[in-house]
Amino acid sequence: MSAEPLPLGERLARQIAAGGPISVAHYMAEANQHYYATRDPLGVEGDFTTAPEISQMFGELVGLCLTDVWMRSGRRPGALYAELGPGRGTLASDALRAMESAALAPRVHFVETSPTLRERQRALIPHVVHHDAIDSLPNEGALLIVANEFFDALPVRQCVRVGDEWRERVVIRREAEGRFMAVPGYRRIESGLPAIAAGAQDGAIIETPIVGAAIAYALAQRIARQGGVAIIIDYGYEGPLLGDTLQAVRAHQYADPFADPGEVDLTTHVDFTMIGNMARQAGLRVLGTVGQGALLRDLGIDARAAQLVRTSPARAQEVEAARARLTDDDAMGMLFRAMAWVHPDWADPAGFGV
């Protein structure tokens, strides 16, 4: 009989005891891999709720936006819908239904590593093809790509100012306190930092999305070769900026990122400037960022909400609450930002201020 696997916290503690401190990026990667592989974290009974779970309107409008740009770009045959980190598949289900109403039926591909979420996605979209990484996406056919709250869950490198030098931030285990914590490491960082680092004060932190930048560049290269467009929606900023944005959520409340590895959702704010620059380097046009609220209003959420209420008057309060939560400035409307990457031969998608 095989032994029970060690809890992630114990495995990390043994790694640190054997090899010394681990980077924040390593800690975040291990924690999130375990977290997403072992649960469905979405919804009221989970840890957080994403925009597609709030209302069908979100996915429908994203789907219609992609359909519109596909039509204005020549209705290329063989298009495929590819979503990165598709959650339960709710966004895709709503988007594909809207696409079908406009006579677009793309092949469906998901980049998803969680066995639990793959099962939920397949229940909604039986014909979906799953991938562990973008490398195995089909090499032919225009790409209609969606990444909603994908980049925020990828590990980042954190560097901290210590006196007149920068060091990588690492995670140690305080055995006396029985907990993990982040501290400046011994490794000096002498290159690869933005100009803003020069005037930073002691204790300042800079985050570098090394994994996110690599994925963004690889994805943009695929669009450059195959044609298409990507819509990225996440919470983030236009960097570079100083600050520690690592956060944890559990049961819809903020938690200590280092208290219970693998049992909380770890994210950081997305540096849209960095991932946008990756797309530019691949030869794509980059539009945005715009606030999620502005994007959805431009795409017609007010009209869609009114249509839903006319169809089902009993849902009026529910529909209005969802519309407000998705678009109001003091809810998700400004916190979440949207960016589009566009192949040079394709039309610009609506909603990005062009």
Order of alpha helices (4+ residues) and beta strands (2+ residues): alpha-beta-alpha-alpha-alpha-beta-alpha-beta-alpha-beta-beta-beta-beta-beta-beta-alpha-beta-beta-beta-beta-beta-alpha-beta-alpha-alpha-alpha-beta
